Amino acid sequence: MLAPEQFFGFLLAALLLTASPGPDNLMVLGLGMSKGRKQGMVFGLGCALGCLSHTFLAVIGVSAVIAASPTAFTLLRIGGGLYLVYLGIGALRSQGGQAASKDTGTQSLRSLFMKGLLANAINPKVVLFFLSLLPQFVIAANGNVPGQMLALGLTFTLQAAVLFGLLGYFAGAVGAWLERKPGAGKWLDRLAGTVFVALGVKLIVSR
């Protein structure tokens, strides 16, 4: 359903954006370090699967806007591009994210999974992010725009599940590395910020 260049281009952007320091992966890191590998991996899986709700909202919402009004879609495109630029500037100005939280409370694996799932699913900023990101990787000439967006959303979810799972599993080693390399998070933010701004500008000027 996705062209090879379309798939790999999106996958590269998704991997970089998922790896950049943020609340989700820092919590996965903190839980993995304080509670254990299994707990970190389960929470990370919940965060990743929460992306599915945003995928469906993006598919339904963008498809409805396209069908209703080309003008409304143009406004959505420009608004989404400006939002991505805003996120990019924030990442470029970041000092590398906050330290990973080492939560020592007692929670079941089910509770940790639901916590990660809900934290991601109800985050309005992630909704806006998906509405901004997915449409610009769609190739309208290939047809079936909703199907392409669904495939892109599933790709993002799967790569997030893999990265969060690895982060939870190797949390101890990753945490020690970040302590030795305090500037690493800052440079990851710089890379992610550059990608955000570039994608945002591309979305604004595209027709």
N, CA, C and O of each residue as an XYZ file, in Angstrom:
828
protein
N       0.825     -1.210      0.000
C       0.000      0.000      0.000
C       0.861      1.263      0.000
O       0.485      2.271     -0.598
N       2.023      1.211      0.674
C       2.931      2.346      0.706
C       4.083      2.123     -0.261
O       4.611      1.016     -0.361
N       4.475      3.181     -0.975
C       5.633      3.093     -1.843
C       6.887      2.971     -0.976
O       6.917      3.497      0.136
N       7.930      2.279     -1.473
C       9.139      2.082     -0.660
C       9.741      3.381     -0.142
O      10.087      3.472      1.036
N       9.875      4.399     -1.012
C      10.468      5.657     -0.570
C       9.572      6.369      0.447
O      10.058      7.058      1.345
N       8.268      6.192      0.293
C       7.306      6.768      1.231
C       7.441      6.103      2.603
O       7.478      6.781      3.629
N       7.514      4.778      2.608
C       7.607      4.020      3.862
C       8.911      4.315      4.598
O       8.899      4.619      5.791
N      10.036      4.226      3.888
C      11.327      4.387      4.560
C      11.571      5.838      4.979
O      12.217      6.088      5.996
N      11.057      6.792      4.200
C      11.175      8.190      4.599
C      10.411      8.467      5.882
O      10.913      9.143      6.780
N       9.198      7.943      5.965
C       8.397      8.117      7.172
C       9.011      7.372      8.345
O       9.040      7.897      9.458
N       9.500      6.161      8.120
C      10.082      5.366      9.195
C      11.294      6.074      9.796
O      11.471      6.080     11.014
N      12.120      6.666      8.950
C      13.300      7.380      9.449
C      12.890      8.546     10.344
O      13.454      8.739     11.421
N      11.903      9.324      9.891
C      11.425     10.450     10.694
C      10.811      9.959     12.007
O      11.046     10.542     13.065
N      10.026      8.888     11.931
C       9.367      8.359     13.125
C      10.375      7.857     14.145
O      10.218      8.096     15.342
N      11.411      7.162     13.683
C      12.437      6.646     14.595
C      13.159      7.778     15.314
O      13.397      7.704     16.519
N      13.506      8.825     14.570
C      14.218      9.941     15.178
C      13.340     10.674     16.186
O      13.795     11.034     17.271
N      12.084     10.891     15.819
C      11.186     11.613     16.703
C      10.865     10.800     17.955
O      10.742     11.368     19.040
N      10.730      9.497     17.822
C      10.440      8.644     18.979
C      11.635      8.568     19.913
O      11.470      8.492     21.130
N      12.844      8.588     19.350
C      14.057      8.460     20.166
C      14.416      9.739     20.904
O      15.161      9.700     21.883
N      13.888     10.887     20.441
C      14.236     12.147     21.095
C      13.621     12.193     22.492
O      12.524     11.672     22.690
N      14.305     12.810     23.476
C      13.815     12.831     24.856
C      12.424     13.442     24.965
O      12.148     14.492     24.386
N      11.561     12.779     25.706
C      10.193     13.247     25.914
C       9.585     12.528     27.095
O      10.196     11.602     27.629
N       8.376     12.932     27.527
C       7.757     12.329     28.716
C       7.614     10.820     28.639
O       7.871     10.120     29.619
N       7.201     10.304     27.468
C       6.954      8.866     27.357
C       8.233      8.050     27.521
O       8.300      7.157     28.366
N       9.251      8.358     26.708
C      10.442      7.515     26.789
C      11.235      7.751     28.067
O      11.930      6.846     28.528
N      11.150      8.948     28.651
C      11.815      9.165     29.934
C      11.134      8.369     31.042
O      11.807      7.869     31.944
N       9.794      8.243     30.985
C       9.094      7.435     31.975
C       9.421      5.957     31.798
O       9.608      5.236     32.778
N       9.490      5.504     30.536
C       9.891      4.118     30.275
C      11.275      3.862     30.853
O      11.513      2.837     31.493
N      12.179      4.797     30.623
C      13.542      4.676     31.143
C      13.547      4.636     32.670
O      14.226      3.803     33.269
N      12.790      5.535     33.297
C      12.749      5.580     34.752
C      12.156      4.328     35.364
O      12.668      3.819     36.362
N      11.066      3.821     34.768
C      10.444      2.604     35.285
C      11.360      1.400     35.111
O      11.463      0.555     35.999
N      12.025      1.328     33.959
C      12.940      0.221     33.725
C      14.094      0.210     34.706
O      14.534     -0.852     35.146
N      14.590      1.401     35.054
C      15.711      1.506     35.977
C      15.300      1.194     37.416
O      16.056      0.563     38.156
N      14.099      1.636     37.814
C      13.702      1.502     39.213
C      12.920      0.228     39.516
O      13.047     -0.328     40.607
N      12.108     -0.245     38.561
C      11.244     -1.395     38.811
C      11.718     -2.669     38.139
O      11.485     -3.767     38.647
N      12.382     -2.530     36.998
C      12.834     -3.719     36.290
C      12.489     -3.672     34.817
O      11.680     -2.856     34.375
N      13.118     -4.562     34.063
C      12.936     -4.597     32.619
C      11.489     -4.820     32.206
O      10.967     -4.113     31.344
N      10.847     -5.795     32.818
C       9.485     -6.147     32.417
C       8.542     -4.966     32.599
O       7.718     -4.690     31.727
N       8.653     -4.268     33.722
C       7.776     -3.140     33.987
C       7.987     -2.015     32.973
O       7.027     -1.427     32.476
N       9.253     -1.726     32.676
C       9.539     -0.685     31.691
C       9.009     -1.040     30.317
O       8.471     -0.185     29.614
N       9.159     -2.306     29.927
C       8.697     -2.744     28.613
C       7.177     -2.706     28.515
O       6.636     -2.319     27.480
N       6.485     -3.101     29.572
C       5.021     -3.113     29.567
C       4.468     -1.698     29.474
O       3.532     -1.440     28.717
N       5.047     -0.780     30.245
C       4.603      0.613     30.176
C       4.860      1.179     28.781
O       4.014      1.883     28.230
N       6.028      0.872     28.210
C       6.356      1.353     26.878
C       5.401      0.820     25.818
O       5.046      1.538     24.883
N       4.982     -0.446     25.959
C       4.025     -1.021     25.019
C       2.696     -0.286     25.099
O       2.058     -0.031     24.077
N       2.276      0.058     26.328
C       1.041      0.817     26.487
C       1.124      2.166     25.799
O       0.183      2.576     25.119
N       2.251      2.866     25.971
C       2.450      4.167     25.313
C       2.374      4.027     23.794
O       1.744      4.839     23.116
N       3.019      2.995     23.273
C       3.044      2.804     21.825
C       1.652      2.517     21.277
O       1.254      3.094     20.266
N       0.911      1.635     21.931
C      -0.422      1.281     21.436
C      -1.404      2.435     21.567
O      -2.420      2.472     20.873
N      -1.102      3.384     22.459
C      -1.942      4.565     22.553
C      -1.944      5.366     21.265
O      -2.874      6.134     21.017
N      -0.916      5.200     20.442
C      -0.836      5.907     19.159
C      -1.929      5.454     18.188
O      -2.269      6.187     17.259
N      -2.482      4.254     18.394
C      -3.521      3.758     17.488
C      -4.753      4.652     17.513
O      -5.379      4.882     16.478
N      -5.104      5.159     18.698
C      -6.286      6.024     18.783
C      -6.063      7.300     17.970
O      -6.985      7.785     17.314
N      -4.858      7.838     18.011
C      -4.561      9.047     17.256
C      -4.546      8.767     15.758
O      -4.917      9.622     14.953
N      -4.116      7.566     15.393
C      -4.126      7.190     13.981
C      -5.544      7.199     13.436
O      -5.800      7.764     12.373
N      -6.470      6.574     14.160
C      -7.853      6.510     13.687
C      -8.488      7.897     13.653
O      -9.246      8.206     12.734
N      -8.186      8.736     14.645
C      -8.709     10.102     14.645
C      -8.182     10.878     13.443
O      -8.919     11.634     12.810
N      -6.900     10.684     13.133
C      -6.311     11.374     11.984
C      -6.948     10.905     10.685
O      -7.270     11.718      9.819
N      -7.134      9.577     10.545
C      -7.740      9.030      9.332
C      -9.150      9.571      9.139
O      -9.506     10.012      8.046
N      -9.954      9.539     10.203
C     -11.349      9.989     10.118
C     -11.421     11.501      9.930
O     -12.168     11.999      9.087
N     -10.630     12.229     10.731
C     -10.708     13.684     10.703
C     -10.212     14.283      9.406
O     -10.896     15.116      8.811
N      -9.039     13.879      8.955
C      -8.487     14.438      7.730
C      -9.329     14.044      6.523
O      -9.548     14.856      5.625
N      -9.800     12.803      6.499
C     -10.638     12.351      5.386
C     -11.927     13.160      5.314
O     -12.379     13.523      4.228
N     -12.519     13.442      6.478
C     -13.754     14.221      6.524
C     -13.519     15.646      6.040
O     -14.342     16.206      5.316
N     -12.395     16.229      6.441
C     -12.087     17.604      6.035
C     -11.865     17.684      4.530
O     -12.342     18.611      3.875
N     -11.138     16.706      3.981
C     -10.886     16.686      2.537
C     -12.200     16.600      1.769
O     -12.396     17.282      0.762
N     -13.099     15.745      2.267
C     -14.380     15.564      1.595
C     -15.263     16.805      1.716
O     -16.043     17.101      0.811
N     -15.145     17.532      2.828
C     -16.036     18.654      3.088
C     -15.610     19.933      2.387
O     -16.446     20.641      1.825
N     -14.313     20.235      2.415
C     -13.894     21.536      1.898
C     -12.398     21.589      1.635
O     -11.605     21.385      2.554
N     -11.997     21.859      0.392
C     -10.570     22.046      0.097
C      -9.982     23.205      0.897
O      -8.825     23.146      1.311
N     -10.770     24.258      1.115
C     -10.291     25.402      1.894
C     -10.004     25.003      3.326
O      -8.985     25.397      3.894
N     -10.905     24.215      3.917
C     -10.710     23.764      5.293
C      -9.471     22.888      5.403
O      -8.745     22.952      6.395
N      -9.230     22.067      4.381
C      -8.036     21.224      4.404
C      -6.773     22.068      4.309
O      -5.765     21.762      4.947
N      -6.830     23.139      3.506
C      -5.679     24.039      3.400
C      -5.378     24.675      4.755
O      -4.220     24.764      5.162
N      -6.429     25.116      5.449
C      -6.248     25.698      6.777
C      -5.680     24.667      7.752
O      -4.816     24.991      8.566
N      -6.165     23.427      7.671
C      -5.652     22.359      8.525
C      -4.184     22.102      8.218
O      -3.382     21.904      9.131
N      -3.828     22.105      6.933
C      -2.441     21.872      6.522
C      -1.522     22.965      7.061
O      -0.461     22.676      7.615
N      -1.934     24.216      6.898
C      -1.106     25.328      7.363
C      -1.015     25.331      8.890
O       0.056     25.540      9.460
N      -2.165     25.094      9.546
C      -2.156     25.047     11.007
C      -1.276     23.921     11.529
O      -0.550     24.095     12.507
N      -1.343     22.775     10.880
C      -0.504     21.652     11.285
C       0.965     21.949     11.072
O       1.801     21.590     11.901
N       1.287     22.607      9.959
C       2.676     22.965      9.700
C       3.216     23.933     10.737
O       4.344     23.782     11.205
N       2.412     24.930     11.097
C       2.831     25.890     12.123
C       3.033     25.200     13.468
O       3.940     25.553     14.222
N       2.181     24.209     13.768
C       2.320     23.487     15.030
C       3.623     22.691     15.053
O       4.305     22.654     16.078
N       3.973     22.060     13.943
C       5.225     21.311     13.873
C       6.427     22.245     14.015
O       7.405     21.902     14.679
N       6.357     23.422     13.393
C       7.441     24.387     13.543
C       7.567     24.820     14.999
O       8.674     24.946     15.524
N       6.426     25.047     15.647
C       6.416     25.419     17.070
C       7.085     24.333     17.917
O       7.903     24.635     18.785
N       6.734     23.068     17.664
C       7.355     21.964     18.399
C       8.850     21.901     18.122
O       9.646     21.634     19.022
N       9.228     22.150     16.861
C      10.637     22.101     16.498
C      11.451     23.166     17.205
O      12.550     22.899     17.690
N      10.907     24.377     17.264
C      11.613     25.460     17.956
C      11.768     25.129     19.433
O      12.809     25.398     20.034
N      10.713     24.537     20.020
C      10.795     24.136     21.422
C      11.881     23.101     21.654
O      12.604     23.164     22.648
N      11.998     22.133     20.723
C      13.024     21.101     20.850
C      14.417     21.688     20.659
O      15.358     21.286     21.344
N      14.557     22.633     19.739
C      15.851     23.253     19.498
C      16.314     24.071     20.703
O      17.512     24.202     20.952
N      15.359     24.614     21.442
C      15.697     25.417     22.625
C      15.821     24.576     23.883
O      16.231     25.076     24.930
N      15.466     23.292     23.785
C      15.480     22.417     24.959
C      16.896     22.160     25.450
O      17.865     22.239     24.694
N      16.984     21.852     26.729
C      18.279     21.520     27.324
C      18.499     20.013     27.424
O      19.383     19.558     28.149
N      17.684     19.228     26.684
C      17.908     17.789     26.640
C      16.904     16.964     27.406
O      17.124     15.774     27.630
N      15.797     17.575     27.814
C      14.773     16.814     28.527
C      15.044     16.752     30.010
O      16.137     17.086     30.468
N      14.060     16.329     30.749
C      14.186     16.194     32.187
C      14.776     14.843     32.549
O      14.766     13.916     31.739
N      15.279     14.734     33.740
C      15.831     13.462     34.199
C      14.744     12.410     34.283
O      13.586     12.725     34.557
N      15.109     11.177     34.052
C      14.136     10.094     34.114
C      13.635      9.913     35.539
O      14.414      9.866     36.491
N      12.321      9.814     35.661
C      11.719      9.653     36.982
C      11.818      8.205     37.445
O      11.448      7.285     36.716
N      12.317      8.011     38.655
C      12.448      6.666     39.192
C      11.316      6.409     40.183
O      11.487      6.549     41.394
N      10.184      6.039     39.658
C       9.004      5.784     40.466
C       9.183      4.472     41.223
O       9.464      3.436     40.620
N       9.021      4.519     42.530
C       9.236      3.319     43.339
C       7.933      2.738     43.870
O       7.958      1.807     44.676
N       6.793      3.273     43.431
C       5.522      2.741     43.910
C       5.270      1.354     43.366
O       5.902      0.932     42.398
N       4.345      0.645     43.990
C       4.010     -0.717     43.587
C       2.811     -0.676     42.648
O       1.747     -0.183     43.023
N       2.974     -1.185     41.441
C       1.905     -1.226     40.462
C       1.987     -2.543     39.707
O       3.076     -3.059     39.452
N       0.818     -3.085     39.351
C       0.784     -4.325     38.596
C       1.157     -4.042     37.145
O       1.131     -2.896     36.698
N       1.502     -5.099     36.417
C       1.831     -4.937     35.007
C       0.634     -4.404     34.229
O       0.784     -3.576     33.331
N      -0.556     -4.888     34.584
C      -1.767     -4.396     33.919
C      -1.951     -2.897     34.160
O      -2.290     -2.143     33.248
N      -1.720     -2.483     35.407
C      -1.854     -1.073     35.750
C      -0.849     -0.224     34.995
O      -1.194      0.855     34.512
N       0.383     -0.689     34.884
C       1.404      0.048     34.153
C       1.064      0.150     32.665
O       1.264      1.193     32.043
N       0.545     -0.952     32.100
C       0.158     -0.942     30.690
C      -0.953      0.078     30.451
O      -0.874      0.870     29.511
N      -1.989      0.065     31.295
C      -3.107      0.986     31.135
C      -2.669      2.427     31.348
O      -3.160      3.338     30.681
N      -1.744      2.630     32.278
C      -1.238      3.977     32.533
C      -0.550      4.529     31.288
O      -0.779      5.676     30.905
N       0.294      3.712     30.657
C       0.956      4.142     29.439
C      -0.023      4.358     28.297
O       0.094      5.329     27.550
N      -0.993      3.449     28.158
C      -1.982      3.536     27.090
C      -2.800      4.822     27.207
O      -2.950      5.563     26.236
N      -3.331      5.078     28.414
C      -4.196      6.234     28.616
C      -3.418      7.542     28.545
O      -3.914      8.534     28.011
N      -2.190      7.547     29.087
C      -1.387      8.768     29.074
C      -1.146      9.241     27.649
O      -1.139     10.443     27.383
N      -0.951      8.303     26.737
C      -0.727      8.665     25.349
C      -2.035      8.950     24.619
O      -2.123      9.901     23.842
N      -3.053      8.123     24.869
C      -4.300      8.213     24.115
C      -5.069      9.506     24.380
O      -5.754     10.005     23.488
N      -4.968     10.055     25.591
C      -5.749     11.248     25.931
C      -4.924     12.529     25.835
O      -5.389     13.595     26.239
N      -3.718     12.436     25.310
C      -2.862     13.606     25.197
C      -3.232     14.403     23.936
O      -2.970     13.938     22.827
N      -3.834     15.592     24.082
C      -4.264     16.349     22.900
C      -3.104     16.788     22.025
O      -3.275     16.972     20.820
N      -1.913     16.959     22.620
C      -0.758     17.355     21.819
C      -0.372     16.261     20.832
O       0.078     16.554     19.724
N      -0.548     14.992     21.232
C      -0.226     13.892     20.328
C      -1.245     13.828     19.197
O      -0.897     13.493     18.064
N      -2.523     14.153     19.504
C      -3.551     14.205     18.464
C      -3.147     15.213     17.391
O      -3.178     14.912     16.198
N      -2.768     16.413     17.830
C      -2.354     17.455     16.890
C      -1.121     17.027     16.098
O      -0.998     17.317     14.908
N      -0.214     16.333     16.779
C       0.998     15.876     16.118
C       0.665     14.918     14.979
O       1.194     15.055     13.876
N      -0.202     13.961     15.240
C      -0.564     12.992     14.198
C      -1.316     13.667     13.056
O      -1.098     13.338     11.890
N      -2.205     14.612     13.384
C      -2.934     15.329     12.343
C      -1.987     16.141     11.468
O      -2.267     16.386     10.295
N      -0.857     16.556     12.053
C       0.113     17.352     11.307
C       1.076     16.480     10.518
O       1.446     16.817      9.393
N       1.484     15.355     11.107
C       2.552     14.543     10.521
C       2.083     13.625      9.402
O       2.684     13.607      8.327
N       1.029     12.869      9.635
C       0.641     11.825      8.685
C       0.290     12.344      7.289
O       0.741     11.764      6.301
N      -0.510     13.432      7.171
C      -0.936     13.837      5.818
C       0.209     14.160      4.873
O       0.080     13.937      3.669
N       1.339     14.686      5.382
C       2.384     15.109      4.465
C       3.180     13.945      3.897
O       3.975     14.140      2.978
N       2.987     12.739      4.421
C       3.647     11.558      3.871
C       2.691     10.759      2.981
O       3.039      9.688      2.484
N       1.489     11.291      2.788
C       0.519     10.645      1.910
C       0.761     11.085      0.468
O       0.961     12.271      0.202
N       0.744     10.145     -0.447
C       0.872     10.443     -1.875
C      -0.524     10.339     -2.486
O      -1.010      9.245     -2.776
N      -1.161     11.498     -2.676
C      -2.557     11.521     -3.115
C      -2.746     10.826     -4.456
O      -3.785     10.215     -4.705
N      -1.735     10.921     -5.321
C      -1.850     10.323     -6.651
C      -1.973      8.804     -6.593
O      -2.453      8.180     -7.540
N      -1.537      8.206     -5.477
C      -1.617      6.749     -5.341
C      -2.993      6.278     -4.898
O      -3.263      5.077     -4.872
N      -3.868      7.223     -4.547
C      -5.224      6.860     -4.148
C      -5.299      6.291     -2.741
O      -4.282      6.096     -2.075
N      -6.530      6.027     -2.301
C      -6.806      5.441     -0.980
C      -6.056      6.186      0.128
O      -5.257      5.592      0.852
N      -6.317      7.476      0.251
C      -5.645      8.299      1.256
C      -5.865      7.776      2.678
O      -4.904      7.701      3.444
N      -7.104      7.409      3.060
C      -7.288      6.872      4.417
C      -6.456      5.612      4.666
O      -5.919      5.426      5.758
N      -6.349      4.751      3.652
C      -5.566      3.528      3.804
C      -4.091      3.829      3.988
O      -3.413      3.184      4.789
N      -3.594      4.814      3.243
C      -2.192      5.201      3.396
C      -1.934      5.753      4.799
O      -0.930      5.412      5.425
N      -2.835      6.601      5.294
C      -2.658      7.178      6.624
C      -2.709      6.106      7.702
O      -1.963      6.159      8.680
N      -3.597      5.129      7.515
C      -3.695      4.035      8.471
C      -2.391      3.232      8.487
O      -1.898      2.864      9.553
N      -1.839      2.963      7.305
C      -0.583      2.217      7.221
C       0.556      2.995      7.872
O       1.403      2.406      8.543
N       0.584      4.310      7.681
C       1.613      5.142      8.306
C       1.468      5.142      9.825
O       2.458      5.049     10.550
N       0.230      5.247     10.300
C       0.003      5.228     11.736
C       0.412      3.910     12.368
O       0.985      3.898     13.457
N       0.127      2.805     11.700
C       0.530      1.492     12.202
C       2.055      1.363     12.204
O       2.632      0.761     13.109
N       2.699      1.934     11.184
C       4.161      1.923     11.133
C       4.736      2.674     12.323
O       5.679      2.205     12.962
N       4.169      3.844     12.624
C       4.638      4.629     13.768
C       4.445      3.854     15.065
O       5.334      3.832     15.916
N       3.290      3.220     15.217
C       2.994      2.460     16.436
C       3.961      1.302     16.621
O       4.458      1.078     17.724
N       4.233      0.560     15.544
C       5.114     -0.604     15.634
C       6.551     -0.202     15.970
O       7.196     -0.842     16.799
N       7.052      0.857     15.328
C       8.424      1.255     15.629
C       8.525      1.817     17.051
O       9.550      1.648     17.711
N       7.473      2.482     17.523
C       7.474      2.981     18.900
C       7.481      1.829     19.893
O       8.168      1.885     20.912
N       6.706      0.775     19.591
C       6.670     -0.388     20.475
C       8.051     -1.044     20.560
O       8.484     -1.448     21.639
N       8.740     -1.146     19.421
C      10.075     -1.755     19.411
C      11.071     -0.884     20.183
O      11.819     -1.390     21.019
N      11.080      0.431     19.902
C      12.030      1.319     20.572
C      11.769      1.396     22.075
O      12.709      1.335     22.868
N      10.510      1.530     22.473
C      10.184      1.606     23.892
C      10.499      0.285     24.593
O      10.947      0.270     25.739
N      10.257     -0.833     23.883
C      10.576     -2.121     24.465
C      12.067     -2.271     24.705
O      12.490     -2.734     25.764
N      12.867     -1.876     23.714
C      14.328     -1.934     23.874
C      14.800     -0.987     24.971
O      15.713     -1.313     25.730
N      14.172      0.191     25.051
C      14.557      1.156     26.070
C      14.263      0.610     27.462
O      15.072      0.755     28.378
N      13.090     -0.022     27.616
C      12.746     -0.614     28.911
C      13.675     -1.760     29.272
O      14.052     -1.921     30.433
N      14.044     -2.557     28.273
C      14.902     -3.722     28.532
C      16.318     -3.298     28.911
O      16.924     -3.868     29.819
N      16.836     -2.294     28.209
C      18.210     -1.847     28.463
C      18.253     -0.563     29.290
O      19.206      0.210     29.198
N      17.210     -0.340     30.099
C      17.083      0.918     30.836
C      18.297      1.211     31.704
O      18.762      2.350     31.743
N      18.821      0.204     32.400
C      19.965      0.430     33.282
C      21.173      0.933     32.523
O      21.822      1.892     32.941
N      21.478      0.284     31.398
C      22.638      0.682     30.599
C      22.432      2.048     29.968
O      23.356      2.860     29.924
N      21.205      2.310     29.472
C      20.917      3.605     28.852
C      21.010      4.726     29.884
O      21.556      5.793     29.604
N      20.468      4.474     31.087
C      20.529      5.480     32.140
C      21.958      5.813     32.525
O      22.292      6.981     32.725
N      22.804      4.799     32.630
C      24.208      5.032     32.972
C      24.917      5.817     31.870
O      25.743      6.685     32.153
N      24.593      5.507     30.607
C      25.203      6.224     29.487
C      24.801      7.688     29.483
O      25.634      8.560     29.235
N      23.506      7.973     29.760
C      23.041      9.349     29.789
C      23.701     10.128     30.915
O      23.959     11.324     30.781
N      23.976      9.445     32.035
C      24.648     10.120     33.137
C      26.083     10.477     32.760
O      26.602     11.507     33.191
N      26.724      9.627     31.957
C      28.098      9.901     31.537
C      28.156     10.912     30.393
O      29.162     11.595     30.199
N      27.040     10.996     29.627
C      26.976     11.878     28.461
C      25.816     12.855     28.623
O      24.806     12.725     27.932
N      25.941     13.833     29.525
C      24.819     14.740     29.792
C      24.370     15.547     28.580
O      23.243     16.043     28.551
N      25.239     15.686     27.576
C      24.863     16.455     26.385
C      24.164     15.640     25.323
O      23.723     16.195     24.317
N      24.047     14.318     25.519
C      23.455     13.462     24.487
C      21.994     13.811     24.232
O      21.554     13.907     23.086
N      21.247     13.998     25.323
C      19.833     14.335     25.169
C      19.632     15.638     24.434
O      18.693     15.778     23.650
N      20.525     16.609     24.686
C      20.430     17.904     24.017
C      20.601     17.746     22.507
O      19.872     18.368     21.734
N      21.560     16.916     22.078
C      21.793     16.751     20.650
C      20.676     15.956     19.979
O      20.351     16.196     18.816
N      20.089     15.013     20.711
C      18.927     14.314     20.169
C      17.771     15.292     19.954
O      17.055     15.214     18.956
N      17.600     16.217     20.910
C      16.568     17.237     20.756
C      16.861     18.142     19.567
O      15.946     18.542     18.848
N      18.142     18.467     19.358
C      18.502     19.322     18.229
C      18.138     18.646     16.905
O      17.588     19.275     16.000
N      18.456     17.359     16.814
C      18.126     16.624     15.590
C      16.617     16.559     15.374
O      16.122     16.807     14.275
N      15.891     16.220     16.449
C      14.436     16.123     16.340
C      13.831     17.485     16.006
O      12.909     17.572     15.195
N      14.347     18.548     16.630
C      13.830     19.885     16.366
C      14.019     20.282     14.912
O      13.130     20.882     14.308
N      15.172     19.950     14.349
C      15.432     20.250     12.947
C      14.440     19.530     12.039
O      13.937     20.097     11.068
N      14.165     18.254     12.378
C      13.200     17.481     11.598
C      11.806     18.092     11.708
O      11.108     18.224     10.703
N      11.395     18.466     12.926
C      10.079     19.086     13.137
C       9.933     20.340     12.268
O       8.942     20.494     11.555
N      10.922     21.227     12.331
C      10.833     22.484     11.592
C      10.788     22.220     10.089
O      10.001     22.837      9.373
N      11.634     21.302      9.610
C      11.663     20.995      8.182
C      10.331     20.420      7.707
O       9.829     20.798      6.648
N       9.765     19.511      8.486
C       8.474     18.923      8.117
C       7.369     19.971      8.161
O       6.474     19.972      7.315
N       7.432     20.871      9.159
C       6.427     21.902      9.276
C       6.446     22.863      8.089
O       5.400     23.201      7.536
N       7.638     23.296      7.707
C       7.776     24.194      6.563
C       7.305     23.495      5.289
O       6.623     24.095      4.457
N       7.674     22.226      5.144
C       7.267     21.462      3.971
C       5.736     21.388      3.893
O       5.157     21.501      2.813
N       5.099     21.200      5.033
C       3.643     21.076      5.064
C       2.992     22.416      4.718
O       1.977     22.443      4.022
N       3.560     23.528      5.193
C       2.997     24.847      4.937
C       3.070     25.225      3.459
O       2.110     25.757      2.902
N       4.216     24.949      2.826
C       4.421     25.406      1.450
C       3.896     24.412      0.413
O       3.773     24.760     -0.762
N       3.587     23.190      0.826
C       3.102     22.192     -0.134
C       1.707     22.559     -0.612
O       0.974     23.280      0.065
N       1.345     22.050     -1.801
C       0.017     22.320     -2.359
C      -0.614     21.023     -2.828
O      -1.737     21.030     -3.332
